[in-house]
Amino acid sequence: MGRVALVTGGSRGIGAAISTALKDMGCSVAATYAGNDEKAAAFTAETGIKTYKWNVADYDACKDGVAQIEADLGPVEILINNAGITRDAPFHKMTPQQWHECIDTNLNGVFNMTHNVWGGMRERKFGRIVTISSINGQKGQFAQANYAATKAGDIGFTKSLAQEGARAGITVNIVAPGYINTEMMSTIPEKVMNEVILPQIPVGRLGEAAEIARAVCFLASDDAGFVTGSTLSANGGQYLA
């Protein structure tokens, strides 16, 4: 395929699976990360995928980072907006800081990254943008008013931008995962997993990061040129949108 792909939050968890799958598909991949230098270095050593460090909540850092990647690899043709954080709390206990940190990374970060590749994609008449939302952006979740708001906002952003990009050859889509077997899920007590979480999922198991990566790879491919403004739900039947 040979296209240049940029994956935010691309050195760990779902992002790492996406980065690796895109590389296997033939892309030249750049993965960003925000803070864990040790994990990023280990990821690069294992995969050969170069990592770049910046905070997607910082517009100027995104602008400079995209410029550096394009100088190193070439114009970004595929953008995967995967970077995200949680700052969970019941709303009556949620602080303005918890609210704004989530908004700044999960929603403003998607704007910051997309805005800095959009012009080039329009000029070249080609682009693939895939943003990782969440089942909780579709249905809401207790103690995640901030997170759910950002992930729902990502869906609205995507539907709007898909209409703007269509005639320029740019597709803009969402993958909305449910519960995925990542490092974060491993901290959940076995009793909670078996008695609370798994019974909610009709297929009876957690999803795998590689399954999300395969969904992303399809939407990022040349074959998906007629798919835009869509939300691909990958949640094992837990929520049918």
N, C-alpha and C positions, 0 to 999 in steps of 0.2 A: 504493500500500500504506500509506504514511504512518506506519509503525511506527518507533520509536526503536531504533537499533542501535548497539552499542558494540563496537568492534574493537580488541583489544589488539595492540600492535605493528603498528598499522594504517596507518602512513605510508610504509612501504618494502616492496619485494619482494612476496611473496604477500599480506601484510596490506594493502598499498596496492591491489592488484587486488581484494581482497575489499571493501574500503571503497568503492571506486569502483563496483563492481558492485551493491552494496546501495543506493547512492545512485541508480543508474540504475533500480533496481527500485522506487524511490519512497520509500525509507527516509530518515529524518533520521539521519545518521551522525555519530558521534564516534569519532575514532581516537586511541589513546594511543601514546605513545612514551617511551623511557627516557632518551635522551641526546643525539641528534643534532638540535640546534635548527635548524640550517641546512636539513637535509633536510625536517624537519617544516614549516618555514615555506614552503619551496618547494612541498611537497605541498598545503598549504592554498591557496597562491596559484594553483596550477594547477587544483585541483578544487573549491574552495570548502568543503571538509570541514574542520571545526574540529578542531584537535589539542589534546590534553591531556597534560601531562608528569608521569609518575610511574613508580615501579618496582613492578611487580606482585608482587615478592617481599615487599613491605611491606604488611601487612594494613591498617594504619591509613591509609596513603596510598591504598589501593584504596577504603576506606570513604569517605574524604573526596572522592576523585575521582569516584566514582559519584554522590555527593550533589550535586556541582557540575554534572555532566552532566545529572542529572535536574532541577536547578533551571533549567538553560539550555534543555533540549530536551523534558523530560517523562520519565515513567517508562521505564526501560530494558526493552524487550520482547524484544530479541534480543541475545544475548551471543556474540561470537566470540572464543574463547580462542586467539589466534594467537601471542602473544609467546613467544619462546623463544631460548635460547642454546646454544652448544656449548662444551665444555671438553675437547677430545679428548686422550686419552693412553692408551697401553697400561696395563692395570690395575696392573702392577707398578711403573709410574712415576706413576700417578695420585695426586695429593695430596688430603688431606681438603678443602682449599679448592676444588679443581676439582669434587669430588663435590658438596659442599654448595651451591656456586653454581648448578650445574645443577639440583639438586633444588629449591632455593629459587625459581628462576624458572619452570621448566617444569612442576613438579608442585604445589608450594605456591602458586605464582601462580595456577594454575587453581582451587584451593580458595579463595584470597583473593578472586578476582573473582566466582566463582559464588556464594559465600556472601553476598556483599553485594548481589546482585540476586535471590536465591532467595525471600526473604520477600515481596517485592513481587510477583513472578510468581505465587506461591501465592495471594496475596490477590486478584489480578486474574483468576486462573484461566486464565492464558495465559503462555507463554514458549517461546522457542526458544534452546537453547544448543548451539553447535557448537564442538568443540575440535579444533584441528589437531594430530594425532599425527604419525606417520611410519612409513614402511615399516620403519625400523630398530627401532621399538617392537614390530613384529610378528615380525621375524625375527632381531633382534640385529645387531650390527656390530662388527667389530674396532676396538679403541681407543675405543669409545663405550659402555662399560658404564654410565656415569652417564647419558648421554643416552637410551640405549635403555631403561634402567630408568624414567626419567621418562615417556617416551612410552608404554611399556607400562602404567605406572601410570595415565596419563590414560584409557586404554581401560577399565581396571577401574573407575575412578571413574565413568566415563560409564555403564557398564552398571548399576552400582548405583543411581546417581542417577536413571536413566531409570525404574526401578521405583518410586521415591519420587514422581516428578513426574507420572506418567501420569494419575492421577485428578484432578490439579490443572490439566490442560491444558498441561503443560510437557513438551516433547520434548527429549531430550538425546542428541546423536549425535557421531560422530567422522568426520573426513576424514583419511585417512592417505596423504599424498603420497609418491611415489617421488622420483626425481631431476627437479628442476624448474629451468628455465632462468632463474635469478636472478643477481643480481650476485655472489653467493658462488661459483656454478658457473663464472663467467667467469675465475676465477683458476686453474682446473685446466688444466695443460698439454694442448695439442692431442693429443699422442701418447697420453696417459693417457685422455683423453676418447674417442678413436677406437678404441683397442685394448683398453681395460679396461672403461670404463663403458658405452658404447653397445652393445657385444655382449651385455651382460646384459639388455638391454631388448628384448623381442620386437617392439615396434612400431618400434624402430630410431631413436628420437629422445628428447630430453628432453621433459618436459611443460612446458606454459606456465602461468604464474601465473593467467592468465584462465581456464584450464580448471579449476583448483582453485576459483577464485572462483565459477564456475557451479555446481559441486557444492555449495558452501556455500550459495549462494542458494536452491537447491532445498530443502535441509534447513531453511533459515530461513523458508521461505514458509508461508503458510496451507495450501497444498496438501499439505504433508508431515506433516499431523497424525497419520497412522497409522504414521509411521516414527519409532521411538525405540529407543535402546540399540544402534543399528547402527554398524558401521564401514564406511565407504565407502572402498575402496582405489582410489587413482588413481595407478597406477605403471606403466602401459603393459604390464602382464602380467609384470613382473619377479618379483613374489611373489604367489602365489595363495593367499590366506588361506581 
